[in-house]
Structure formats: C-alpha cells, structure tokens
Amino acid sequence: MDNNLDSSPYGWCPPVREGAVKIFKAGVEAADPYNAVKNALTVNNGQIRLGLDSPGQPVRIGTWNKVRLIAIGKAACAMADAAQAIIPDQKIAGMGLAVTNYENVRAVSRFEVTGAGHPLPDNSGHQAAKKIARYAAEAKSDELVLVLVSGGGSALAPYPVDTITLEEKIATTCILLACGADINQINCVRKHLSRLKGGGLARIASPAAVHSLILSDVLGNDLSSIASGPTIPDPTTFQDAIEVFRNKRAWYQLPPRVRAHLDAGFGGKTAETPKPGDSEFEKVGHTLIGSNRISVDAIARQAEHQDYETQIYSDALCGEARDEAEKLAVHAKKLMQEEQSSPIAVLAGGETTVTLKGNGRGGRNQEMALAFALAAERHGLEPRWVFLSGGTDGRDGPTDAAGGIVDPGSIQRMRANGLDNPQAFLDNNDSYVALKRSDDLLDTGATGTNVADLQVLLIYPKLYH
C-alpha cells in the first residue's frame, strides 16, 4: 500500500490504520463475486436451479436446452468463472461474452473477455455491446440467457441508439459527472440513450427465458439502476431524463442530437424503454446476490472482532462528499466529548457525489478523506482518530487508488511536504495529489468486485493516546 503502516510519520496511529484497512477489506471480501454466484446457481441432473430473492419464490428451476452466458461489469470475470464452472460445457451455447474494466481483465474458460473503459465509455466497450446484442438475439425460446450483472456495467457496455454517436454519449456522460448528478440520475439518462439498458437486453433476448444474477453497487438495490438495468423494467421516462439536465442547468450543454433524441422521446416520436408489465418480461427473473449492505454488515462484524464498539452511521450514505465528511467530523466530535472507555468504530456504506469545480484529480472517496482531515482540524478534534473511505472496486474515480486513509497528522504531513494550503487542493478537486503528499492514499489494486463505497472511522479513548 502507499501508506506504510509501520513507518514513523503516523505517530501513534500505525496499528489503528492497519486495523481500519483490515475492516475495509472484510467488506470487500464479503462481496466476493465468485462465491456469490456459486451460492445462487446449481445444476443437478440437467436441471438448472436459480435462487430467488422474492418472498414465496425461493428457487427458479428449468431444463433449458442451452444457456447463453453474458457477464457485464467490474466483477464480470469472477462471475463468469463461477458460472462456467457450474454449468456443464454441453449446456453452454457457443462462447459466453464478458466485458469488464481493463484492470480486471483475465482469461476465463468458455468466455470471450473484453476490456473496456470506465467511467467513460470507449469503442472497445461499444464493440463488445454489439456482440452481446447479437448473441442475445440468437437465443431460442427453449434457451436461457443468464446475465451476470455487476457495478460499472453502464459505462462498460455502451450501445447508443442509432441517432447518437458513441462520442456524443461520452460527452453526455462527462456532463453528468461534472454537474454532480447522482447514480440514479445518470442511469436514467443512460437508459434513454441506449439499446441494451433499461430492459433493452431482455427485449432483444425475447422470447428466450432470461435470468440475471446481480451484484449491486446501488444504494437501496434498485435493480433498474444497477448497470442501468439491462434486464429490468424501466420505471423512468424521457421526461425524467430531460429534467435531470434542466434541474442541473446543463440542458444546453448537451450535444444537439442528444437533446433531439430526448425531445423526440418526450413527444412520443421515439419508443419508450420497456416498462413493468410489458410482455418482454414474462420469462425474466433475477437474483440479488451481493450488495453494499451485506458488506457494511461484514465490516461491523470485523470491527467487533477487533474489540470495537460498533455504530452504523449510515448504510445509505449519499450527498456531496465534502459535506458528508463535515457532518461526520461533527458527529465524531460529539462522540469524543462523551465518556469513552472502549474504542469506537463508526461505519458507513453508500455512494457520495462530487461536483467538479476545479481541474484536479481524485475520486469521491479521496475527496471525502481529505475533507474529513480538514474538517477535523477546523473543528478541533482531539488527535485520537483514523478515517478511511474506499471504493470496494479498488478504483476511486480516474485514479489508481481505492480512496484515502487519514489521521490527525495528515494535514501536517501535507504542509511538511510542500502543500502550504491543503484546502486549496480540496477546492480544486485535487485530493489525489494532497493525499499522495501525506502518504495517505488507500491502494488495494483492482478487487474484481464492486458494491459501492465503505467508510471506517475509528475513535480511541483519551487514555489510549
């Protein structure tokens, strides 16, 4: 890791920092996509059994003639590996297709694996999406199209409608990211510019049976938002997509043909995405096999194992990253003012946002870590805390770090290493550079999974320090 947990710059903090990282990694391990697929999929005597998460429907069983395997997302390779290990070779139709981010690409038996761009789409992902559409369209009525879905799938498999180019869709994604749109707003727009998203893949595969095993990176596990719901009915409309831009005052920043397409949909001149109750979904099912909440529960268990009193601060943390960091610092100060005999772990999971106002580099977790360190100094927090914010996929925004881990000496280290005004780096959205100077980047490497973000705040009693 970039931060050497045993080195002297951290003062009293090394074992606490190491403990925070261990807690975070427990959350990542709980979202292991290979095991999640194995727990939901079995084959016995030619019968395929798919665990369901709907009350009263514990299992979906079928004797489909063939299975077509499609994996989309940051966990695609691990999920694909599990599926091909479970389903007999003779049952698999041709070569399965998997598209994932470049960092997670690896060979998978019986699959053609493609690396693609994230968070911005690229042509490699576009070509992979076209192959997926053709493969699904070939499915027969006695076949199952098994779709393995994980976070990041929206960007990784772009297939824009005919009237919009990939470059125009990329430009639209950049506008959404820059204006601070949340994941649900981003996916609402994506679904209305795409052939695969918003139930489009289920429509293409009809009349074959379709089932999705879904690893969620979305708060509340809205299945229509995870990878923009390629096999899930879309409750949103063209009007909703237009309102995202109008509310963010970004409508006229859009490429003209994107505006024209959305306007045509709003006026009924372009078909809506498939809706709940449509015939395309009569043979479609799904299973939620992993989520951020499952990982939050796992970090709580690990913190308890390390003898912390645990507190779930939020299992749906959202909002502007720096604002949420400020609130958490205020909460930490209140806890420190109380009589405390045992160390406390304040834990959270979710997905914050960043509204870009500068031209720096960093993701929402790095921004939250830097903002917390600055807020801790501003509010005069006693020097007996460590705070970690990390993305479970191991990649925070357009950087090679998973997030950041800060302590009471972080701001001092930044200043000692030439950053006279760390606040200016936060204002310029340049958290990566600031945290690199203080040796506070959280570097896990690509994890092969993605269930959004986790936060770990550890607070020690006065006697410890």
Secondary structure as GFF3:
##gff-version 3
##sequence-region A 1 465
A	DSSP	three_ten_helix	8	10	.	.	.	ID=ss1
A	DSSP	alpha_helix	14	30	.	.	.	ID=ss2
A	DSSP	alpha_helix	33	40	.	.	.	ID=ss3
A	DSSP	beta_strand	41	44	.	.	.	ID=ss4
A	DSSP	beta_strand	47	54	.	.	.	ID=ss5
A	DSSP	beta_strand	57	62	.	.	.	ID=ss6
A	DSSP	beta_strand	66	72	.	.	.	ID=ss7
A	DSSP	alpha_helix	76	86	.	.	.	ID=ss8
A	DSSP	three_ten_helix	89	91	.	.	.	ID=ss9
A	DSSP	beta_strand	96	101	.	.	.	ID=ss10
A	DSSP	three_ten_helix	102	104	.	.	.	ID=ss11
A	DSSP	beta_strand	111	116	.	.	.	ID=ss12
A	DSSP	alpha_helix	123	137	.	.	.	ID=ss13
A	DSSP	beta_strand	143	149	.	.	.	ID=ss14
A	DSSP	alpha_helix	153	156	.	.	.	ID=ss15
A	DSSP	alpha_helix	166	178	.	.	.	ID=ss16
A	DSSP	alpha_helix	183	191	.	.	.	ID=ss17
A	DSSP	alpha_helix	200	205	.	.	.	ID=ss18
A	DSSP	beta_strand	209	215	.	.	.	ID=ss19
A	DSSP	three_ten_helix	219	221	.	.	.	ID=ss20
A	DSSP	three_ten_helix	226	228	.	.	.	ID=ss21
A	DSSP	alpha_helix	238	247	.	.	.	ID=ss22
A	DSSP	three_ten_helix	251	253	.	.	.	ID=ss23
A	DSSP	alpha_helix	256	266	.	.	.	ID=ss24
A	DSSP	three_ten_helix	279	281	.	.	.	ID=ss25
A	DSSP	beta_strand	284	290	.	.	.	ID=ss26
A	DSSP	alpha_helix	292	305	.	.	.	ID=ss27
A	DSSP	beta_strand	309	317	.	.	.	ID=ss28
A	DSSP	alpha_helix	321	337	.	.	.	ID=ss29
A	DSSP	beta_strand	344	350	.	.	.	ID=ss30
A	DSSP	alpha_helix	364	378	.	.	.	ID=ss31
A	DSSP	beta_strand	385	391	.	.	.	ID=ss32
A	DSSP	beta_strand	403	406	.	.	.	ID=ss33
A	DSSP	alpha_helix	410	416	.	.	.	ID=ss34
A	DSSP	alpha_helix	422	427	.	.	.	ID=ss35
A	DSSP	alpha_helix	431	437	.	.	.	ID=ss36
A	DSSP	beta_strand	441	442	.	.	.	ID=ss37
A	DSSP	beta_strand	453	459	.	.	.	ID=ss38
###
